[in-house]
Amino acid sequence: MIATVAGPLLPQQIAPVDRRQAELTRQYFDGRLEQIYPYFLALRTQVDAELATKLPLAGGKPYPYGRCEEITRACFKRLAARMRGPSGPTENAIRDFARNGGIVRTVWGVLRGQYFQNALQFGALYVDVANDTVVVTKPTVEILPMAESGLVALRDLDHFREIAAIYWKAAVWANVLVPSLAPLLPLVTVNPGPVVPQLQAASDYMIALMCRDGFRQAEAWLHTGPTPPPEVAAAVLATLPQALSPQTADGRGEAIEACRAARAAGHDENGRWRSERVMDFLSLRKPQASRGQSTER
């Protein structure tokens, strides 16, 4: 059973595998794994040649460690370009599958209760083109029935904090430091090792999840979540342009009010407002590493 978040699909949410998707997957991909696996292996090899010399170390470790998102997005981009003029049985099968209603999308969720994970979904198939980005000795590509993959949708902030603690060994606090971003990014995390504090979680899925309930779960966490310790607060505040700094000494109250004001203004349905807040987040100065960057598999 694939756990899903109620309502319309969020960006990168796993699509339910209904009877039609199961049938289309059987029709176009059954008996083709001998062709599909080497196809995605070759795609990954091309992406490695593109990314390996461009990306810096992640968590102090060389490529492909910690580069699941970048690899998955690059593979999907190459695949989409090829679908404009498919060649060979695998590409033709993927094109015909999609033309007839088969789901082809990037997905993100929690893998086997241990990791944050990016992958590709082809109907009832789970295709991980970055299977070696945590344990680099694992096979590069993994293809499984989605129901057997162990990938589930992330449910809420509690679920995010649980996996962040397991996967990243992260400490998690309330974002009472950047109140204007708290409706979308209500968490501050720090991982062990040379890791700087991070506002979480600046992904399409998590931002859409915060908007889905009008920022109510973000607000609830901001009421009860622990305050970042002084050294973490200082590291975050040092990254802020003046416009994003707290306006009063009560950062928690400002963050809670920001959620309420955003909800009252209907910003949960305002794509322009969300884009502006993301640009604000991207304007933060890069903090000095006091302990590497957290990674998603």
C-alpha positions in Angstrom: 0.0 0.0 0.0 1.4 3.4 -1.0 0.6 6.1 1.6 -0.6 9.3 0.1 -1.5 12.8 1.3 -5.3 13.5 0.9 -6.4 15.8 -1.9 -4.9 16.7 -5.3 -1.4 15.6 -5.9 1.4 17.9 -4.7 4.5 18.5 -6.8 6.6 15.3 -6.8 4.0 13.4 -4.8 3.8 9.6 -5.6 0.7 9.1 -7.7 -1.6 6.2 -6.6 -1.2 3.1 -8.7 -4.8 2.4 -9.7 -6.1 -0.3 -12.0 -5.5 1.7 -15.1 -1.9 2.5 -14.2 -1.2 -1.1 -13.3 -2.7 -2.2 -16.7 -0.8 0.3 -18.7 2.4 -0.6 -16.9 1.9 -4.3 -17.8 1.0 -3.4 -21.4 4.0 -1.3 -22.1 6.7 -2.5 -19.8 6.2 -6.2 -18.9 8.9 -8.3 -20.5 11.0 -5.2 -21.2 13.2 -5.0 -18.1 16.1 -6.5 -19.9 16.0 -3.3 -22.1 14.8 -0.8 -19.6 17.5 -1.4 -17.0 20.5 -0.8 -19.3 18.7 2.1 -20.9 18.5 4.0 -17.6 22.0 2.8 -16.7 23.3 4.5 -19.9 21.2 7.6 -19.1 22.8 7.8 -15.7 26.3 7.4 -17.2 25.7 10.4 -19.4 24.4 12.4 -16.5 27.5 11.5 -14.4 29.7 12.8 -17.2 27.8 16.1 -17.0 27.6 16.5 -13.3 30.6 14.9 -11.7 33.0 17.7 -12.5 30.5 20.5 -11.8 29.1 19.7 -8.4 31.1 20.4 -5.2 31.5 17.9 -2.4 28.4 17.1 -0.5 28.9 16.5 3.2 32.6 16.5 2.5 32.2 13.5 0.2 32.8 13.3 -3.6 30.1 12.8 -6.3 27.7 11.0 -6.4 27.3 11.1 -2.6 24.3 13.2 -1.6 23.4 14.1 -5.2 20.2 12.2 -5.6 18.0 15.2 -6.4 20.5 16.6 -9.0 21.0 13.2 -10.7 17.3 12.4 -10.8 16.3 15.8 -12.2 19.1 15.7 -14.8 18.0 12.2 -15.9 14.4 13.3 -16.2 15.4 16.3 -18.2 17.3 14.2 -20.6 14.5 11.7 -20.9 12.0 14.5 -21.6 14.2 15.9 -24.4 14.5 12.4 -25.9 10.7 12.0 -25.9 10.5 14.8 -28.5 12.1 12.3 -31.0 12.2 8.9 -29.4 14.4 6.2 -30.8 14.5 2.5 -30.1 12.1 0.2 -28.3 12.5 1.6 -24.7 11.9 5.2 -25.7 9.0 4.3 -28.0 7.4 2.3 -25.2 7.8 5.2 -22.7 6.3 7.6 -25.3 3.3 5.4 -26.0 2.8 4.7 -22.3 2.6 8.4 -21.6 0.4 9.2 -24.6 -2.1 6.7 -23.4 -2.4 8.1 -19.9 0.6 6.5 -18.1 2.1 8.5 -15.3 5.6 9.7 -15.9 6.9 12.0 -13.1 9.6 12.7 -10.7 8.6 11.8 -7.1 10.0 12.5 -3.6 9.1 10.9 -0.4 10.4 8.7 2.5 12.1 5.5 1.6 11.7 2.5 3.9 11.3 4.7 6.9 15.0 5.8 6.7 15.7 8.3 3.9 14.4 11.3 2.0 14.4 10.0 -1.6 14.0 11.3 -5.1 13.1 8.8 -7.9 11.1 8.5 -11.1 7.6 7.0 -11.3 6.4 5.2 -14.5 2.9 4.1 -13.6 3.4 1.1 -11.3 7.2 1.2 -11.6 9.7 2.8 -9.3 12.9 3.8 -11.1 15.8 5.0 -8.9 18.5 6.4 -11.1 20.5 7.5 -8.1 20.6 4.4 -6.0 24.2 4.8 -5.0 24.1 8.4 -3.6 24.2 7.3 0.1 25.9 3.9 -0.1 28.2 4.4 -3.1 28.8 0.7 -3.5 25.2 -0.1 -4.2 24.0 -0.6 -7.8 23.6 2.7 -9.7 20.0 2.0 -10.8 17.2 0.2 -9.1 13.9 -0.7 -10.7 11.0 -2.2 -8.7 7.2 -2.3 -8.6 6.2 0.9 -6.8 4.3 -1.2 -4.2 7.5 -3.0 -3.3 9.8 0.0 -3.3 9.1 1.2 0.2 8.6 4.8 -1.0 5.8 6.6 0.7 4.6 10.2 0.7 5.7 12.4 3.5 2.6 13.1 5.6 3.4 16.2 7.7 6.0 18.1 9.7 6.1 15.4 12.4 7.0 12.8 9.7 9.7 15.2 8.3 11.2 15.7 11.7 11.2 12.0 12.4 13.1 11.2 9.2 15.4 14.1 9.6 16.4 12.7 13.0 16.9 9.2 11.6 18.6 10.1 8.3 20.5 13.3 9.0 20.8 12.8 12.8 19.5 16.4 12.8 18.5 18.5 15.7 15.3 20.4 14.8 14.0 23.7 16.2 11.2 26.2 15.4 12.0 28.9 12.8 11.5 31.9 15.1 14.5 33.6 13.5 13.1 34.5 10.0 9.4 35.2 10.7 8.4 36.1 7.1 9.6 32.7 5.8 8.1 30.7 8.7 4.8 29.9 7.0 6.7 28.0 4.3 9.9 27.1 6.2 8.9 26.6 9.8 11.9 24.4 10.8 15.6 25.0 11.5 17.9 22.0 11.4 21.5 21.3 12.1 23.2 18.0 11.3 26.2 16.5 13.0 29.6 17.2 11.5 30.6 20.4 9.6 27.0 21.4 8.9 25.5 24.9 8.9 22.0 25.6 10.1 19.3 25.2 7.4 15.7 26.5 7.1 13.5 23.6 6.1 12.2 22.5 3.8 12.7 24.4 0.6 11.3 21.8 -1.7 8.3 22.1 -4.0 6.6 19.3 -2.2 7.1 20.6 1.3 6.2 24.2 0.4 3.0 22.9 -1.2 2.3 20.8 1.9 2.6 23.9 4.1 0.1 25.7 1.8 -2.4 22.9 1.7 -3.8 23.5 5.2 -3.4 27.3 5.1 -0.1 27.1 7.1 -1.9 25.6 10.2 0.6 22.9 10.9 3.4 25.3 10.5 1.7 27.6 13.0 1.1 24.7 15.4 4.8 23.8 15.3 5.8 27.4 15.8 3.7 27.6 19.0 5.4 24.5 20.5 8.8 23.9 18.8 11.9 24.6 20.8 13.8 27.8 20.3 17.2 27.4 18.5 20.2 27.7 20.8 22.2 31.0 20.8 25.0 29.7 18.5 22.4 28.4 15.9 20.4 31.6 16.1 23.5 33.7 15.6 24.6 31.6 12.5 21.1 32.0 10.9 20.7 35.7 11.7 24.1 36.4 10.2 22.8 35.3 6.8 19.8 37.6 6.7 19.4 40.8 4.7 17.9 43.6 6.8 14.5 43.1 5.2 14.2 39.6 6.5 15.4 40.2 10.0 12.9 40.0 12.9 11.2 43.3 13.5 10.8 42.8 17.3 12.4 40.8 20.1 9.4 38.3 19.9 10.4 36.2 16.8 8.1 33.5 17.8 5.1 35.8 18.0 6.1 37.3 14.6 6.4 33.9 13.0 3.0 32.8 14.3 1.4 36.1 13.1 3.1 35.6 9.7 1.2 32.3 9.4 -2.1 33.9 10.4 -1.7 36.9 8.1 -0.7 34.7 5.1 -3.8 32.5 5.7 -6.1 35.5 6.0 -4.7 37.0 2.8 -5.2 33.7 0.9 -1.5 33.3 0.2 -1.8 29.6 0.4 -3.4 29.8 -3.1 -1.1 32.7 -4.3 1.7 31.3 -6.5 3.2 34.8 -6.8 3.5 35.2 -3.1 5.1 31.7 -2.7 7.6 32.6 -5.5 8.5 35.8 -3.8 9.1 34.0 -0.5 11.3 31.5 -2.3 13.3 34.3 -3.8 13.7 35.8 -0.3 15.0 32.4 0.9 17.5 32.3 -2.0 18.7 35.8 -1.0 20.1 34.6 2.3 23.8 34.9 2.5 25.7 31.6 2.6 26.6 30.9 6.2 30.0 29.9 7.2 30.2 26.1 7.8 30.7 25.6 11.5 30.0 21.9 11.6 28.8 20.7 5.1 25.5 20.8 3.8 22.7 18.4 4.6 21.9 16.0 1.8 18.8 14.3 0.4 19.1 10.9 -1.1 
